[in-house]
Amino acid sequence: MANKTFTLQTIYDLCKKTFSPIATAPPPAYVVQKLSSLLDTVTPANVGLREENGDDDRGFGLSLLNRFNRAPRWAQPITYVDIHESDKFTMCIFCFPTSAVIPLHDHPGMTVFSKLLYGSLHVKAYDWVEPPQVVKINGSEDSQVRLAKLAVDKVLTAPCGTRVLYPKSGGNLHCFTALTPCAVLDILTPPYLEDAGRKCTYYHDYPYSSFSTKGAAIDGKEEDYAWLAEIEAPNVYMRPGNYAGPSLQL
């Protein structure tokens, strides 16, 4: 138990010491490397989890609600476990049932460390093309799409290394789909804060060929690009969970 506590406490201490609530740039490279190396060693047991049975009932993260506004019996929620929340960073775990989805969304101005603890997860992620390339739909100022480049489109299976996404690279806009029961430990810095411009926005991605490409310069294959349109926040079927790992000395 002492080793488990040491691992998570060391991670917490590093985050508390080096992260800033008003960060305008990613943490220094040496911090990213050190934190990633520590996260690489974390196991489900280190954070109070056990690997779920691979024969679980199939679940869907986007709740398909019936006429009485209740989730169907077969729908399994994503469990959100809050480990720590401060003005500097958020440390949390998402536990996915098979087929659960967290739709395409962004992390504006944030750096995110994601460690897959168990299971298999499909990750699809984009970065914005800069300078921004925008196409108005039907000439409307309020309806438009913006060009993004594919950064990641693959299946991760634990054990695997920690993924780091930065404010402008590494796949800041991403979508998760659970291929098996799985869990992801996330550290976000600085955390979401709407008043500071860090609001979570959801998107729908359209193939590059879907809209006029006049003036849209791409470097590579068309399939490596997509047009992203903002959408209303979807109703993600999620429930809170209790953190059962070692306590932290805050």
C-alpha positions in Angstrom: 0.0 0.0 0.0 2.9 2.4 0.8 4.1 2.1 -2.8 0.6 2.8 -4.2 0.3 5.8 -2.1 3.8 7.0 -3.0 3.0 6.7 -6.8 -0.2 8.8 -6.7 1.0 11.2 -4.1 4.2 11.9 -6.1 2.0 12.6 -9.2 -0.2 14.9 -7.2 2.8 16.7 -5.6 4.4 17.3 -9.0 1.2 18.7 -10.4 0.6 21.0 -7.5 4.2 22.3 -7.6 4.5 22.9 -11.3 1.0 23.7 -12.7 -0.5 27.2 -12.9 -4.2 28.2 -12.8 -3.4 30.9 -15.5 -1.2 28.9 -17.8 -0.9 30.3 -21.3 1.6 27.6 -22.5 2.1 23.9 -21.8 4.1 22.8 -18.8 7.9 22.7 -19.4 9.1 19.6 -21.3 10.9 18.2 -18.3 7.6 18.3 -16.3 5.7 16.6 -19.2 8.3 13.9 -19.4 8.5 13.3 -15.7 4.7 13.2 -15.2 4.2 11.0 -18.2 6.8 8.5 -16.9 5.1 8.4 -13.5 1.7 7.9 -15.1 3.1 5.1 -17.2 3.6 3.1 -14.0 0.1 3.5 -12.7 -2.1 0.4 -12.5 -5.8 0.1 -11.9 -5.0 -1.1 -8.3 -3.0 2.1 -7.7 -6.2 4.1 -8.0 -8.6 1.6 -6.3 -9.9 0.0 -9.5 -10.2 -3.6 -10.7 -10.5 -4.6 -14.3 -14.1 -5.2 -15.3 -15.3 -8.4 -16.7 -15.0 -8.5 -20.5 -18.5 -10.1 -20.7 -20.3 -7.0 -19.3 -23.6 -5.9 -20.8 -23.0 -3.6 -23.8 -23.4 0.0 -22.9 -23.6 3.3 -24.7 -22.2 6.5 -23.4 -24.8 8.6 -25.3 -28.0 7.8 -23.5 -30.8 6.7 -25.8 -33.7 7.9 -23.7 -37.2 6.5 -23.9 -40.5 8.6 -23.8 -40.4 8.6 -20.0 -36.9 10.2 -20.1 -35.4 7.1 -18.5 -32.4 5.2 -19.8 -33.2 1.8 -21.2 -32.3 -1.1 -19.0 -29.5 -2.2 -21.4 -27.7 1.2 -21.3 -24.7 1.3 -19.1 -23.4 4.7 -17.9 -19.9 6.0 -18.0 -18.7 6.4 -14.4 -16.8 9.6 -13.6 -14.5 9.4 -10.5 -13.3 12.7 -9.2 -9.9 12.3 -7.5 -8.9 16.0 -7.1 -10.1 19.4 -8.4 -8.3 22.7 -7.9 -7.7 25.9 -9.8 -4.5 24.4 -11.1 -5.6 20.9 -12.4 -8.2 18.2 -12.4 -7.4 14.6 -11.7 -10.1 12.1 -12.5 -11.0 8.7 -13.9 -13.5 7.7 -16.6 -14.7 4.1 -16.4 -16.3 3.0 -19.7 -18.6 0.1 -20.4 -18.3 -1.6 -23.8 -19.4 0.7 -26.6 -19.6 3.8 -24.4 -18.7 7.1 -26.2 -17.5 10.5 -25.2 -18.2 12.5 -28.3 -15.8 14.8 -30.1 -14.9 17.8 -27.8 -12.1 20.2 -27.1 -9.7 21.3 -24.3 -9.2 25.0 -25.1 -5.9 26.3 -23.8 -5.3 23.1 -21.8 -2.8 20.3 -21.6 -4.2 16.9 -20.9 -2.4 13.7 -19.8 -4.4 10.5 -20.5 -3.4 7.1 -19.2 -5.4 4.1 -20.3 -5.5 1.9 -17.2 -7.2 -1.2 -18.7 -9.1 -2.3 -21.7 -9.2 -1.2 -25.3 -10.2 2.3 -26.5 -10.6 3.8 -29.9 -9.2 7.4 -30.0 -10.0 9.8 -32.8 -8.4 13.3 -32.4 -7.9 16.4 -34.4 -5.9 19.7 -34.2 -7.1 22.9 -35.7 -5.5 24.0 -38.9 -3.8 27.4 -38.4 -4.5 30.1 -39.5 -8.2 29.2 -39.2 -9.9 28.1 -42.3 -13.6 28.5 -42.2 -16.5 27.8 -44.6 -19.9 29.4 -44.0 -22.8 27.0 -44.5 -25.4 28.6 -46.8 -23.8 31.9 -46.3 -24.8 32.1 -42.6 -22.6 33.8 -40.0 -24.0 31.5 -37.3 -23.5 28.3 -39.2 -20.0 27.4 -40.3 -17.4 24.7 -40.2 -13.7 25.0 -39.5 -10.9 22.9 -40.9 -9.0 20.5 -38.7 -6.3 17.9 -39.3 -6.4 14.3 -38.0 -3.8 13.7 -35.3 -4.8 10.3 -34.0 -7.1 7.6 -35.3 -6.2 4.3 -33.6 -7.1 1.7 -31.0 -5.2 1.8 -27.7 -4.9 -1.3 -25.6 -3.5 -1.3 -22.1 -0.8 -1.5 -21.1 0.4 1.5 -23.2 2.1 4.8 -22.8 0.5 8.0 -21.5 -0.9 10.3 -24.2 -0.3 14.0 -23.9 -2.4 16.5 -25.9 -1.4 20.2 -25.9 -3.4 23.4 -26.5 -2.5 23.4 -30.2 -1.1 19.9 -31.0 -1.4 16.2 -30.1 -5.1 16.0 -30.7 -6.7 18.7 -28.6 -10.1 17.8 -30.0 -10.9 14.1 -29.4 -13.5 11.4 -29.2 -13.3 8.2 -27.1 -15.1 4.9 -28.0 -14.7 1.9 -25.6 -14.2 -1.3 -27.5 -14.1 -3.2 -24.2 -14.7 -2.2 -20.6 -11.9 0.3 -20.0 -10.8 3.1 -17.7 -8.8 6.3 -18.4 -7.0 8.4 -15.8 -6.9 12.0 -16.9 -5.0 15.1 -15.6 -6.1 18.4 -17.1 -4.2 21.6 -16.6 -5.5 24.2 -16.2 -9.0 22.8 -15.6 -12.1 23.8 -17.5 -13.3 27.2 -16.5 -15.8 29.0 -18.6 -15.0 32.5 -17.2 -11.4 32.1 -18.3 -12.4 31.0 -21.8 -11.9 27.3 -21.1 -15.4 26.0 -22.0 -15.9 22.5 -23.3 -17.4 22.6 -26.8 -18.6 19.6 -28.8 -18.3 19.1 -32.5 -19.4 17.0 -35.4 -16.8 16.1 -38.0 -17.6 16.1 -41.8 -15.3 14.7 -44.5 -13.1 17.2 -46.2 -15.0 16.8 -49.5 -18.3 17.8 -47.8 -17.9 21.6 -48.3 -16.4 24.1 -50.7 -12.6 24.1 -50.4 -11.9 27.3 -52.2 -8.9 28.8 -50.5 -8.5 25.9 -48.1 -4.9 24.8 -48.3 -4.0 21.3 -47.1 -0.8 19.5 -46.8 -1.3 15.8 -47.5 -4.2 13.6 -48.2 -7.8 14.8 -48.1 -8.7 11.9 -45.7 -6.3 13.4 -43.1 -8.6 16.5 -42.9 -12.2 17.2 -41.7 -14.5 20.1 -41.2 -15.7 20.5 -37.7 -19.1 22.1 -36.8 -20.0 23.1 -33.3 -23.0 21.3 -31.9 -25.1 21.5 -28.7 -23.7 19.6 -25.8 -25.0 16.0 -26.1 -26.7 14.1 -23.3 -23.8 11.9 -22.2 -25.1 9.1 -19.9 -22.7 9.5 -17.0 -22.9 8.9 -13.2 -20.5 9.9 -10.4 -18.4 7.2 -8.8 -16.5 7.1 -5.5 -12.7 7.2 -5.5 -11.5 4.1 -3.7 -7.7 4.6 -4.0 -5.2 5.8 -1.6 -5.9 9.2 0.0 -3.8 12.2 -0.9 -2.1 14.6 1.4 -3.3 17.9 0.0 
